[in-house]
Amino acid sequence: MHNFEIFCDSSCDTPTDLLNQYKIRRIPFYVSFDQEHYEKEIEELSISDFYKRLTSEKVFPKTSLPSVQDYLVKFKETLKEGREILCVCLTSKFSGSYQSAVTARMILEEDYPEANIAVVDSMQATSCEGLTVLQAAYMREAGYSLDETVKKLEQLRLSSRIMFTVGTLEYLQKGGRIGKVSSIAGTMLNLKPLIQLKDGELIPYGTIRGRNKSLDKTLSMVAEYFSESGANYSDYDFCVTTGTCVEEAEAFQKQLEDMIGRKIDYPLFQIGVTIGTNTGPDAIGACFIKKFNV
């Protein structure tokens, strides 16, 4: 097995048990509800407490990326052990986390000229970034070198997608993703937005009236992708993600499993502060990426 350490920022929303199982190190984002005091995601503010505050407090939270110093500290620990580094980050179109990691790499390469530090823009967010990180871990277990893993990740990330819906337009409006008028009109009409994340960007897929119909249409979006691309379900890794709607997400996952013809072994991924700030607690989505070994 090749001896490189895998890092990711916390926007990957991968369950802690999975990160521990595959020896992946998480570097947290920060969140603040008063724009003065920032807490580290998960380490200082749990995701459940974040959603409680998001839905009960009038102040809209602000997120902040991991700093260059955050990356420097963690990377240096690994370099002192003589190991190589792979860091997978949130799409650079959403955040400067990727640039922070790149800057940390450049600084460390001056002190450690023999260091091999690779930073990959996942071109994804939340659980699809998580699936990308897990593919890296599977490649490491399969004996891939760091350079081989990076090359393959840069191919795989183009195949990754999130198809999702949210319960209300309120948080997208507060986060500046849609206008206030659109939000009010959508709420009055009970419209649920359908969104996909591809190539690092959120792309509107349309709206539909009613929660159940929006979830059914999200599944249809997945089916349409595979039909139009000619891809096979068996060649892809899948997971389901949500904010706090566990029962709905479990039922949604069962429908997805029926559609793809197999059980999804992953637990539900919970959307964290970075994306949850904009999607709110009621988001549910299907995430997938092509497997590294097909």
Phi and psi in degrees as GROMACS dihedral restraints (atoms count N, CA, C in turn):
[ dihedral_restraints ]
;  ai    aj    ak    al  type     phi  dphi    fc
    3     4     5     6     1   -73.9    20    10
    4     5     6     7     1   147.5    20    10
    6     7     8     9     1  -101.3    20    10
    7     8     9    10     1    64.6    20    10
    9    10    11    12     1  -119.2    20    10
   10    11    12    13     1   147.0    20    10
   12    13    14    15     1   -92.1    20    10
   13    14    15    16     1   138.5    20    10
   15    16    17    18     1  -106.5    20    10
   16    17    18    19     1   128.4    20    10
   18    19    20    21     1  -118.0    20    10
   19    20    21    22     1   155.7    20    10
   21    22    23    24     1  -149.1    20    10
   22    23    24    25     1   154.9    20    10
   24    25    26    27     1   -82.5    20    10
   25    26    27    28     1   162.5    20    10
   27    28    29    30     1   -72.3    20    10
   28    29    30    31     1    -7.7    20    10
   30    31    32    33     1   -70.2    20    10
   31    32    33    34     1    -6.4    20    10
   33    34    35    36     1   -68.9    20    10
   34    35    36    37     1   -20.3    20    10
   36    37    38    39     1    55.3    20    10
   37    38    39    40     1    29.2    20    10
   39    40    41    42     1   -80.1    20    10
   40    41    42    43     1   132.0    20    10
   42    43    44    45     1   -51.7    20    10
   43    44    45    46     1   138.6    20    10
   45    46    47    48     1   -56.2    20    10
   46    47    48    49     1   -38.3    20    10
   48    49    50    51     1   -60.2    20    10
   49    50    51    52     1   -38.1    20    10
   51    52    53    54     1   -69.7    20    10
   52    53    54    55     1   -41.2    20    10
   54    55    56    57     1   -60.1    20    10
   55    56    57    58     1   -43.1    20    10
   57    58    59    60     1   -66.1    20    10
   58    59    60    61     1   -42.3    20    10
   60    61    62    63     1   -58.6    20    10
   61    62    63    64     1   -40.7    20    10
   63    64    65    66     1  -102.7    20    10
   64    65    66    67     1    13.1    20    10
   66    67    68    69     1    53.9    20    10
   67    68    69    70     1    53.8    20    10
   69    70    71    72     1  -109.2    20    10
   70    71    72    73     1   131.4    20    10
   72    73    74    75     1   -99.3    20    10
   73    74    75    76     1   130.7    20    10
   75    76    77    78     1  -102.5    20    10
   76    77    78    79     1   134.6    20    10
   78    79    80    81     1  -114.5    20    10
   79    80    81    82     1   118.6    20    10
   81    82    83    84     1   -79.6    20    10
   82    83    84    85     1   148.3    20    10
   84    85    86    87     1   -76.8    20    10
   85    86    87    88     1   171.6    20    10
   87    88    89    90     1  -119.0    20    10
   88    89    90    91     1   155.0    20    10
   90    91    92    93     1  -141.3    20    10
   91    92    93    94     1   144.0    20    10
   93    94    95    96     1  -136.3    20    10
   94    95    96    97     1   139.7    20    10
   96    97    98    99     1  -102.7    20    10
   97    98    99   100     1    -6.1    20    10
   99   100   101   102     1  -124.1    20    10
  100   101   102   103     1     3.5    20    10
  102   103   104   105     1    61.4    20    10
  103   104   105   106     1    20.3    20    10
  105   106   107   108     1  -125.4    20    10
  106   107   108   109     1   -50.3    20    10
  108   109   110   111     1  -101.7    20    10
  109   110   111   112     1   117.9    20    10
  111   112   113   114     1  -106.6    20    10
  112   113   114   115     1   137.8    20    10
  114   115   116   117     1  -118.0    20    10
  115   116   117   118     1   145.5    20    10
  117   118   119   120     1   -73.8    20    10
  118   119   120   121     1   130.7    20    10
  120   121   122   123     1   -58.0    20    10
  121   122   123   124     1   133.9    20    10
  123   124   125   126     1    72.7    20    10
  124   125   126   127     1   -50.6    20    10
  126   127   128   129     1   -68.3    20    10
  127   128   129   130     1   -37.0    20    10
  129   130   131   132     1  -118.7    20    10
  130   131   132   133     1   -24.3    20    10
  132   133   134   135     1  -134.6    20    10
  133   134   135   136     1   116.6    20    10
  135   136   137   138     1   -69.5    20    10
  136   137   138   139     1   158.2    20    10
  138   139   140   141     1   -65.8    20    10
  139   140   141   142     1   -37.8    20    10
  141   142   143   144     1   -63.9    20    10
  142   143   144   145     1   -41.2    20    10
  144   145   146   147     1   -68.0    20    10
  145   146   147   148     1   -34.6    20    10
  147   148   149   150     1   -58.9    20    10
  148   149   150   151     1   -47.5    20    10
  150   151   152   153     1   -68.2    20    10
  151   152   153   154     1   -34.5    20    10
  153   154   155   156     1   -60.0    20    10
  154   155   156   157     1   -44.9    20    10
  156   157   158   159     1   -71.5    20    10
  157   158   159   160     1   -37.5    20    10
  159   160   161   162     1   -59.8    20    10
  160   161   162   163     1   -38.8    20    10
  162   163   164   165     1   -89.7    20    10
  163   164   165   166     1   -12.6    20    10
  165   166   167   168     1  -110.6    20    10
  166   167   168   169     1   -22.5    20    10
  168   169   170   171     1  -101.2    20    10
  169   170   171   172     1   146.1    20    10
  171   172   173   174     1   -78.7    20    10
  172   173   174   175     1   -22.1    20    10
  174   175   176   177     1   -80.1    20    10
  175   176   177   178     1   127.8    20    10
  177   178   179   180     1   -77.9    20    10
  178   179   180   181     1   130.7    20    10
  180   181   182   183     1   -71.4    20    10
  181   182   183   184     1   158.9    20    10
  183   184   185   186     1  -122.8    20    10
  184   185   186   187     1   133.2    20    10
  186   187   188   189     1  -101.8    20    10
  187   188   189   190     1   155.8    20    10
  189   190   191   192     1  -138.0    20    10
  190   191   192   193     1   142.1    20    10
  192   193   194   195     1   -76.9    20    10
  193   194   195   196     1   160.0    20    10
  195   196   197   198     1   -59.4    20    10
  196   197   198   199     1   138.8    20    10
  198   199   200   201     1   -80.6    20    10
  199   200   201   202     1   166.3    20    10
  201   202   203   204     1   -56.8    20    10
  202   203   204   205     1   -40.8    20    10
  204   205   206   207     1   -62.6    20    10
  205   206   207   208     1   -38.2    20    10
  207   208   209   210     1   -57.6    20    10
  208   209   210   211     1   -45.7    20    10
  210   211   212   213     1   -69.5    20    10
  211   212   213   214     1   -41.0    20    10
  213   214   215   216     1   -56.6    20    10
  214   215   216   217     1   -47.2    20    10
  216   217   218   219     1   -60.5    20    10
  217   218   219   220     1   -48.0    20    10
  219   220   221   222     1   -70.8    20    10
  220   221   222   223     1   -42.2    20    10
  222   223   224   225     1   -63.7    20    10
  223   224   225   226     1   -41.4    20    10
  225   226   227   228     1   -62.0    20    10
  226   227   228   229     1   -38.3    20    10
  228   229   230   231     1   -56.8    20    10
  229   230   231   232     1   -42.3    20    10
  231   232   233   234     1   -72.1    20    10
  232   233   234   235     1   -41.6    20    10
  234   235   236   237     1   -62.8    20    10
  235   236   237   238     1   -35.7    20    10
  237   238   239   240     1   -64.5    20    10
  238   239   240   241     1   -24.0    20    10
  240   241   242   243     1   -85.7    20    10
  241   242   243   244     1    -1.1    20    10
  243   244   245   246     1    77.8    20    10
  244   245   246   247     1    24.0    20    10
  246   247   248   249     1  -107.8    20    10
  247   248   249   250     1   156.2    20    10
  249   250   251   252     1   -82.6    20    10
  250   251   252   253     1   165.4    20    10
  252   253   254   255     1  -131.9    20    10
  253   254   255   256     1   135.1    20    10
  255   256   257   258     1  -122.7    20    10
  256   257   258   259     1   127.0    20    10
  258   259   260   261     1  -125.4    20    10
  259   260   261   262     1   125.9    20    10
  261   262   263   264     1  -110.4    20    10
  262   263   264   265     1   127.9    20    10
  264   265   266   267     1  -122.3    20    10
  265   266   267   268     1   160.3    20    10
  267   268   269   270     1   -54.0    20    10
  268   269   270   271     1   146.5    20    10
  270   271   272   273     1   -45.9    20    10
  271   272   273   274     1   133.5    20    10
  273   274   275   276     1   -68.8    20    10
  274   275   276   277     1   -11.1    20    10
  276   277   278   279     1   -80.0    20    10
  277   278   279   280     1   -12.4    20    10
  279   280   281   282     1  -103.5    20    10
  280   281   282   283     1   -29.0    20    10
  282   283   284   285     1  -155.9    20    10
  283   284   285   286     1   161.8    20    10
  285   286   287   288     1   -92.0    20    10
  286   287   288   289     1    12.1    20    10
  288   289   290   291     1   -57.0    20    10
  289   290   291   292     1   -43.3    20    10
  291   292   293   294     1   -59.5    20    10
  292   293   294   295     1   -44.4    20    10
  294   295   296   297     1   -67.0    20    10
  295   296   297   298     1   -35.2    20    10
  297   298   299   300     1   -60.2    20    10
  298   299   300   301     1   -44.4    20    10
  300   301   302   303     1   -66.7    20    10
  301   302   303   304     1   -38.9    20    10
  303   304   305   306     1   -64.4    20    10
  304   305   306   307     1   -42.4    20    10
  306   307   308   309     1   -63.5    20    10
  307   308   309   310     1   -41.9    20    10
  309   310   311   312     1   -60.3    20    10
  310   311   312   313     1   -41.4    20    10
  312   313   314   315     1   -60.5    20    10
  313   314   315   316     1   -45.4    20    10
  315   316   317   318     1   -62.4    20    10
  316   317   318   319     1   -39.8    20    10
  318   319   320   321     1   -66.0    20    10
  319   320   321   322     1   -44.8    20    10
  321   322   323   324     1   -70.3    20    10
  322   323   324   325     1   -29.6    20    10
  324   325   326   327     1   -65.3    20    10
  325   326   327   328     1   -21.2    20    10
  327   328   329   330     1   -71.6    20    10
  328   329   330   331     1   -38.3    20    10
  330   331   332   333     1   -87.2    20    10
  331   332   333   334     1   -24.3    20    10
  333   334   335   336     1  -127.2    20    10
  334   335   336   337     1    73.8    20    10
  336   337   338   339     1   -62.1    20    10
  337   338   339   340     1   -20.5    20    10
  339   340   341   342     1   -91.4    20    10
  340   341   342   343     1     0.0    20    10
  342   343   344   345     1   -66.5    20    10
  343   344   345   346     1   145.7    20    10
  345   346   347   348     1  -117.2    20    10
  346   347   348   349     1    99.8    20    10
  348   349   350   351     1  -119.6    20    10
  349   350   351   352     1   118.5    20    10
  351   352   353   354     1  -113.0    20    10
  352   353   354   355     1   130.8    20    10
  354   355   356   357     1  -119.0    20    10
  355   356   357   358     1   124.1    20    10
  357   358   359   360     1  -115.4    20    10
  358   359   360   361     1   127.8    20    10
  360   361   362   363     1   -79.4    20    10
  361   362   363   364     1   113.4    20    10
  363   364   365   366     1   -67.8    20    10
  364   365   366   367     1   -18.9    20    10
  366   367   368   369     1    59.1    20    10
  367   368   369   370     1    22.7    20    10
  369   370   371   372     1  -142.2    20    10
  370   371   372   373     1   179.4    20    10
  372   373   374   375     1  -143.7    20    10
  373   374   375   376     1   169.5    20    10
  375   376   377   378     1    40.9    20    10
  376   377   378   379     1  -132.4    20    10
  378   379   380   381     1   -66.8    20    10
  379   380   381   382     1   -22.9    20    10
  381   382   383   384     1   -75.6    20    10
  382   383   384   385     1   -31.7    20    10
  384   385   386   387     1   -62.8    20    10
  385   386   387   388     1   -39.4    20    10
  387   388   389   390     1   -60.7    20    10
  388   389   390   391     1   -43.4    20    10
  390   391   392   393     1   -63.8    20    10
  391   392   393   394     1   -34.7    20    10
  393   394   395   396     1   -64.1    20    10
  394   395   396   397     1   -44.7    20    10
  396   397   398   399     1   -61.8    20    10
  397   398   399   400     1   -41.0    20    10
  399   400   401   402     1   -66.0    20    10
  400   401   402   403     1   -36.4    20    10
  402   403   404   405     1   -60.8    20    10
  403   404   405   406     1   -37.5    20    10
  405   406   407   408     1   -62.3    20    10
  406   407   408   409     1   -41.6    20    10
  408   409   410   411     1   -65.2    20    10
  409   410   411   412     1   -38.6    20    10
  411   412   413   414     1   -65.7    20    10
  412   413   414   415     1   -37.4    20    10
  414   415   416   417     1   -67.1    20    10
  415   416   417   418     1   -40.3    20    10
  417   418   419   420     1   -60.0    20    10
  418   419   420   421     1   -43.9    20    10
  420   421   422   423     1   -63.5    20    10
  421   422   423   424     1   -32.2    20    10
  423   424   425   426     1   -80.3    20    10
  424   425   426   427     1    -2.0    20    10
  426   427   428   429     1    95.6    20    10
  427   428   429   430     1    11.7    20    10
  429   430   431   432     1   -67.8    20    10
  430   431   432   433     1   144.3    20    10
  432   433   434   435     1   -76.1    20    10
  433   434   435   436     1   169.3    20    10
  435   436   437   438     1   -60.3    20    10
  436   437   438   439     1   -46.8    20    10
  438   439   440   441     1   -63.6    20    10
  439   440   441   442     1   -39.1    20    10
  441   442   443   444     1   -65.3    20    10
  442   443   444   445     1   -39.3    20    10
  444   445   446   447     1   -65.2    20    10
  445   446   447   448     1   -44.5    20    10
  447   448   449   450     1   -61.4    20    10
  448   449   450   451     1   -45.9    20    10
  450   451   452   453     1   -59.0    20    10
  451   452   453   454     1   -42.4    20    10
  453   454   455   456     1   -70.4    20    10
  454   455   456   457     1   -40.0    20    10
  456   457   458   459     1   -60.4    20    10
  457   458   459   460     1   -38.2    20    10
  459   460   461   462     1   -66.6    20    10
  460   461   462   463     1   -23.0    20    10
  462   463   464   465     1   -83.1    20    10
  463   464   465   466     1   -45.5    20    10
  465   466   467   468     1   -64.0    20    10
  466   467   468   469     1   -35.9    20    10
  468   469   470   471     1   -61.1    20    10
  469   470   471   472     1   -24.5    20    10
  471   472   473   474     1   -71.6    20    10
  472   473   474   475     1   -18.7    20    10
  474   475   476   477     1   -93.1    20    10
  475   476   477   478     1    -7.0    20    10
  477   478   479   480     1   -83.7    20    10
  478   479   480   481     1   143.8    20    10
  480   481   482   483     1  -146.8    20    10
  481   482   483   484     1   150.8    20    10
  483   484   485   486     1  -123.1    20    10
  484   485   486   487     1   127.2    20    10
  486   487   488   489     1  -113.4    20    10
  487   488   489   490     1   121.4    20    10
  489   490   491   492     1  -149.3    20    10
  490   491   492   493     1   166.9    20    10
  492   493   494   495     1  -134.3    20    10
  493   494   495   496     1   161.2    20    10
  495   496   497   498     1  -124.9    20    10
  496   497   498   499     1   161.9    20    10
  498   499   500   501     1   -80.2    20    10
  499   500   501   502     1   -26.3    20    10
  501   502   503   504     1  -150.9    20    10
  502   503   504   505     1   153.5    20    10
  504   505   506   507     1   -83.9    20    10
  505   506   507   508     1    -4.0    20    10
  507   508   509   510     1   -55.7    20    10
  508   509   510   511     1   -47.9    20    10
  510   511   512   513     1   -74.5    20    10
  511   512   513   514     1   -33.9    20    10
  513   514   515   516     1   -63.7    20    10
  514   515   516   517     1   -35.9    20    10
  516   517   518   519     1   -68.8    20    10
  517   518   519   520     1   -46.4    20    10
  519   520   521   522     1   -62.6    20    10
  520   521   522   523     1   -34.0    20    10
  522   523   524   525     1   -82.5    20    10
  523   524   525   526     1     0.4    20    10
  525   526   527   528     1    82.4    20    10
  526   527   528   529     1    13.9    20    10
  528   529   530   531     1   -82.0    20    10
  529   530   531   532     1   -27.6    20    10
  531   532   533   534     1  -139.1    20    10
  532   533   534   535     1   165.1    20    10
  534   535   536   537     1   -78.5    20    10
  535   536   537   538     1   160.9    20    10
  537   538   539   540     1   -63.6    20    10
  538   539   540   541     1   -41.9    20    10
  540   541   542   543     1   -61.6    20    10
  541   542   543   544     1   -44.1    20    10
  543   544   545   546     1   -60.9    20    10
  544   545   546   547     1   -39.1    20    10
  546   547   548   549     1   -64.1    20    10
  547   548   549   550     1   -46.5    20    10
  549   550   551   552     1   -64.1    20    10
  550   551   552   553     1   -45.1    20    10
  552   553   554   555     1   -62.6    20    10
  553   554   555   556     1   -42.4    20    10
  555   556   557   558     1   -64.0    20    10
  556   557   558   559     1   -39.4    20    10
  558   559   560   561     1   -65.4    20    10
  559   560   561   562     1   -42.9    20    10
  561   562   563   564     1   -63.1    20    10
  562   563   564   565     1   -35.2    20    10
  564   565   566   567     1   -92.3    20    10
  565   566   567   568     1     1.9    20    10
  567   568   569   570     1    58.4    20    10
  568   569   570   571     1    38.2    20    10
  570   571   572   573     1   -84.3    20    10
  571   572   573   574     1   136.6    20    10
  573   574   575   576     1  -113.6    20    10
  574   575   576   577     1   122.6    20    10
  576   577   578   579     1   -73.5    20    10
  577   578   579   580     1   145.4    20    10
  579   580   581   582     1  -113.2    20    10
  580   581   582   583     1   128.5    20    10
  582   583   584   585     1  -137.2    20    10
  583   584   585   586     1   144.4    20    10
  585   586   587   588     1  -125.0    20    10
  586   587   588   589     1   150.6    20    10
  588   589   590   591     1  -113.2    20    10
  589   590   591   592     1   115.4    20    10
  591   592   593   594     1  -140.4    20    10
  592   593   594   595     1   146.4    20    10
  594   595   596   597     1    51.0    20    10
  595   596   597   598     1    33.4    20    10
  597   598   599   600     1    83.4    20    10
  598   599   600   601     1     6.9    20    10
  600   601   602   603     1  -131.8    20    10
  601   602   603   604     1   147.0    20    10
  603   604   605   606     1   -79.3    20    10
  604   605   606   607     1   128.0    20    10
  606   607   608   609     1  -124.5    20    10
  607   608   609   610     1   117.6    20    10
  609   610   611   612     1   -61.3    20    10
  610   611   612   613     1   137.3    20    10
  612   613   614   615     1  -108.9    20    10
  613   614   615   616     1    -8.8    20    10
  615   616   617   618     1   128.9    20    10
  616   617   618   619     1  -174.5    20    10
  618   619   620   621     1  -132.7    20    10
  619   620   621   622     1   158.8    20    10
  621   622   623   624     1  -148.0    20    10
  622   623   624   625     1   150.4    20    10
  624   625   626   627     1   -88.7    20    10
  625   626   627   628     1   124.1    20    10
  627   628   629   630     1   100.6    20    10
  628   629   630   631     1   142.6    20    10
  630   631   632   633     1   -65.5    20    10
  631   632   633   634     1   -49.9    20    10
  633   634   635   636     1   -61.2    20    10
  634   635   636   637     1   -40.7    20    10
  636   637   638   639     1   -66.2    20    10
  637   638   639   640     1   -34.6    20    10
  639   640   641   642     1   -67.8    20    10
  640   641   642   643     1   -37.0    20    10
  642   643   644   645     1   -69.7    20    10
  643   644   645   646     1   -40.7    20    10
  645   646   647   648     1   -62.4    20    10
  646   647   648   649     1   -40.5    20    10
  648   649   650   651     1   -69.4    20    10
  649   650   651   652     1   -32.1    20    10
  651   652   653   654     1   -61.6    20    10
  652   653   654   655     1   -41.1    20    10
  654   655   656   657     1   -63.8    20    10
  655   656   657   658     1   -39.5    20    10
  657   658   659   660     1   -63.2    20    10
  658   659   660   661     1   -34.8    20    10
  660   661   662   663     1   -60.9    20    10
  661   662   663   664     1   -40.5    20    10
  663   664   665   666     1   -64.0    20    10
  664   665   666   667     1   -48.0    20    10
  666   667   668   669     1   -60.5    20    10
  667   668   669   670     1   -39.9    20    10
  669   670   671   672     1   -64.1    20    10
  670   671   672   673     1   -39.1    20    10
  672   673   674   675     1   -59.4    20    10
  673   674   675   676     1   -48.1    20    10
  675   676   677   678     1   -70.8    20    10
  676   677   678   679     1   -34.1    20    10
  678   679   680   681     1   -66.8    20    10
  679   680   681   682     1   -44.6    20    10
  681   682   683   684     1   -74.5    20    10
  682   683   684   685     1   -33.4    20    10
  684   685   686   687     1   -86.1    20    10
  685   686   687   688     1   -18.3    20    10
  687   688   689   690     1    76.2    20    10
  688   689   690   691     1    11.2    20    10
  690   691   692   693     1   -76.4    20    10
  691   692   693   694     1   159.6    20    10
  693   694   695   696     1  -106.2    20    10
  694   695   696   697     1   135.9    20    10
  696   697   698   699     1   -55.0    20    10
  697   698   699   700     1   -36.1    20    10
  699   700   701   702     1   -66.3    20    10
  700   701   702   703     1   -17.8    20    10
  702   703   704   705     1   -89.1    20    10
  703   704   705   706     1    -0.1    20    10
  705   706   707   708     1  -121.2    20    10
  706   707   708   709     1   150.0    20    10
  708   709   710   711     1   -96.1    20    10
  709   710   711   712     1   135.4    20    10
  711   712   713   714     1  -125.0    20    10
  712   713   714   715     1   150.8    20    10
  714   715   716   717     1  -149.2    20    10
  715   716   717   718     1   165.9    20    10
  717   718   719   720     1  -118.0    20    10
  718   719   720   721     1   140.9    20    10
  720   721   722   723     1  -128.8    20    10
  721   722   723   724     1   149.9    20    10
  723   724   725   726     1  -154.5    20    10
  724   725   726   727     1   166.7    20    10
  726   727   728   729     1   -82.1    20    10
  727   728   729   730     1   -75.5    20    10
  729   730   731   732     1  -130.6    20    10
  730   731   732   733     1     0.8    20    10
  732   733   734   735     1   -87.7    20    10
  733   734   735   736     1    69.7    20    10
  735   736   737   738     1   -64.4    20    10
  736   737   738   739     1   -48.3    20    10
  738   739   740   741     1   -63.3    20    10
  739   740   741   742     1   -43.7    20    10
  741   742   743   744     1   -62.6    20    10
  742   743   744   745     1   -41.8    20    10
  744   745   746   747     1   -66.3    20    10
  745   746   747   748     1   -37.0    20    10
  747   748   749   750     1   -65.0    20    10
  748   749   750   751     1   -41.4    20    10
  750   751   752   753     1   -66.1    20    10
  751   752   753   754     1   -39.7    20    10
  753   754   755   756     1   -62.0    20    10
  754   755   756   757     1   -41.9    20    10
  756   757   758   759     1   -63.5    20    10
  757   758   759   760     1   -38.9    20    10
  759   760   761   762     1   -62.4    20    10
  760   761   762   763     1   -40.7    20    10
  762   763   764   765     1   -65.0    20    10
  763   764   765   766     1   -40.4    20    10
  765   766   767   768     1   -63.9    20    10
  766   767   768   769     1   -42.2    20    10
  768   769   770   771     1   -60.5    20    10
  769   770   771   772     1   -42.1    20    10
  771   772   773   774     1   -62.0    20    10
  772   773   774   775     1   -36.6    20    10
  774   775   776   777     1   -71.2    20    10
  775   776   777   778     1   -42.3    20    10
  777   778   779   780     1   -88.3    20    10
  778   779   780   781     1    -9.6    20    10
  780   781   782   783     1    80.8    20    10
  781   782   783   784     1    23.9    20    10
  783   784   785   786     1  -162.3    20    10
  784   785   786   787     1   162.5    20    10
  786   787   788   789     1   -79.4    20    10
  787   788   789   790     1   142.9    20    10
  789   790   791   792     1   -92.1    20    10
  790   791   792   793     1   119.5    20    10
  792   793   794   795     1   -80.3    20    10
  793   794   795   796     1   -19.2    20    10
  795   796   797   798     1   -72.8    20    10
  796   797   798   799     1   148.7    20    10
  798   799   800   801     1   -70.2    20    10
  799   800   801   802     1   169.1    20    10
  801   802   803   804     1   -60.2    20    10
  802   803   804   805     1   138.1    20    10
  804   805   806   807     1   -90.5    20    10
  805   806   807   808     1   134.7    20    10
  807   808   809   810     1   -99.6    20    10
  808   809   810   811     1   126.1    20    10
  810   811   812   813     1   -65.1    20    10
  811   812   813   814     1   127.9    20    10
  813   814   815   816     1   -91.8    20    10
  814   815   816   817     1  -161.1    20    10
  816   817   818   819     1   -69.1    20    10
  817   818   819   820     1   -34.2    20    10
  819   820   821   822     1   -64.2    20    10
  820   821   822   823     1   -47.8    20    10
  822   823   824   825     1   -91.8    20    10
  823   824   825   826     1   -34.5    20    10
  825   826   827   828     1   -61.2    20    10
  826   827   828   829     1   -28.7    20    10
  828   829   830   831     1   -58.3    20    10
  829   830   831   832     1   -34.8    20    10
  831   832   833   834     1   -95.7    20    10
  832   833   834   835     1   -24.5    20    10
  834   835   836   837     1  -100.0    20    10
  835   836   837   838     1   -19.8    20    10
  837   838   839   840     1    78.9    20    10
  838   839   840   841     1  -178.1    20    10
  840   841   842   843     1   -76.4    20    10
  841   842   843   844     1   -16.4    20    10
  843   844   845   846     1   -99.3    20    10
  844   845   846   847     1    10.2    20    10
  846   847   848   849     1   -67.8    20    10
  847   848   849   850     1   141.5    20    10
  849   850   851   852     1  -139.7    20    10
  850   851   852   853     1   135.4    20    10
  852   853   854   855     1  -152.9    20    10
  853   854   855   856     1   163.2    20    10
  855   856   857   858     1  -108.3    20    10
  856   857   858   859     1   133.1    20    10
  858   859   860   861     1  -121.5    20    10
  859   860   861   862     1   143.8    20    10
  861   862   863   864     1  -154.7    20    10
  862   863   864   865     1   155.4    20    10
  864   865   866   867     1  -150.9    20    10
  865   866   867   868     1   148.6    20    10
  867   868   869   870     1   -67.3    20    10
  868   869   870   871     1   138.0    20    10
  870   871   872   873     1   -67.3    20    10
  871   872   873   874     1   147.7    20    10
  873   874   875   876     1   -67.6    20    10
  874   875   876   877     1   -25.2    20    10
  876   877   878   879     1  -108.3    20    10
  877   878   879   880     1    26.7    20    10
